[in-house]
């Protein structure tokens, strides 16, 4: 077989390998894109456009290490809310957060948006993780 005949096969294999390697980040990218309007619907009023929150009232999501470090706690906050004090960036916020009963995929998309926006960088939260975290 000539080198010329192997060219299309080689190119096809390279494209296949590249698409397999890109898949996880494109899934996260798609989830983040779906999460942006969901954030605007469910979270923006309190946590603001850039995730900065409101000083002394609603905690910031921007630069939130705990949000990135503990996705299960973040899932529980969305689903069940919080009635107690919430520490964030050396301050304590005591405003209650209501829980919202949302589908697993919606919670996943919101968290993927928040965990990868406002200076945050987190791994993908999958709907199966949300489902497993429900009480």
N, C-alpha and C positions, 0 to 999 in steps of 0.2 A: 504494500500500500504506500502510495506516495505521501510526502509531507503535506502536499497541497490538499489531499483528501482528508487528512487528519485535522486540518484547521477548523472546519465547522464543528467537529466533534469536541475538540479541545475548547472552543469558545462556548459551546453549550454547557460543558462540564463546569467551566469557570462561572458562568452565569448562575447555574444551579447551586453551586457552593456559596456564591455571594448571597443569593436569596435566602438560603438556609441560615447563614450567619447573621443576616439583617433581621430576621423574623422577630426575635424577642424585643428589640428596640422599636420596631414598627408597631408591635402590639401595644407597647407602653405609650408610644407617640399617639396612636389612635385613641387609647383610653384617656390620655391627658386632654386631647382635643374634645372628646365627648364630655369630660369633666368640667371644662371651663364654663359652659352655659349652666350646668347643674350647680356649680359653685355660685354663680350669679343668682340663681333661683333660691337656693337654700341657705347660703352662708354669708353672702356679701353684705347684707344689712347690718350684721353685727361685726364681722371680721374685716370689712371694708375691701375696696377694690384691689389694693396691693397687699392684702393680708396683714395690715398693720394693726388691726383691732382698734379699740378706743381706750386710751389711757385710763387705767383704774376700773374699767367696766368690762370690756371684752378683751380677752388675751390675743396677742398677735400670733399669727400663724407663720409670718415671715421669719426665716431663720430659726425655726422651732426644732431644736435638736430632739426633744422628746417625741414629737410627732413623727419624725423620721426613724427614731430608734425603736419605737414600740408601736407597730402598726395595729396590733390587737387592741391596745388601749384606745387608739384613735377610732377604730371600728366601733368599739363599745360607746365612746363618746357620741358618735353620730347616732347610733341606734337607741341608746338609753339616756343620753344626756348626762348632766352633772349637776348635783345640788350643792356640792361642797366647794371648798376653795381650790382654785386651779393655779399652780405656780407656773410662771412663764417669764423668762428673762429677768430673774432676780426680783420679781414682784408677784404678789398674790392677787388673783381676781376672784371675787366672790359672787359675781352675777351668775345665777343659774342658767344652764344651757338645756333647753328642751331636747328630748330625743325625737328622732323622726324615723318612723317605720318605712324604710325604703327597700326596694329590691336589692339583692346582693350586687348585681352589676352596677347599679346606680351608686351605691356606697363605694364600690371599687373605683369607679371612674372619678368620683369626687376626691377620694383620697389620693389617687394617682396624680390628679391635677395639683392638689395642694402640696403633696410631697415632692413635686417636681416644678414648683413655681415659687416665687417670692424668695429666691436664694436657697431654697431647699433642694436636696437631691436624694431621692429615696428609690429603693427597689420597687418593682411592680407589686401591687396588692391585687390578687386575683379574686374573682367572685367566690371561688371555692374556699378561700381563706375567710371571707366575710361569713359565708354559710357556716363554717366550722366554729366561728367565734360567737355566733348567736347563742344566747343563753337557752 
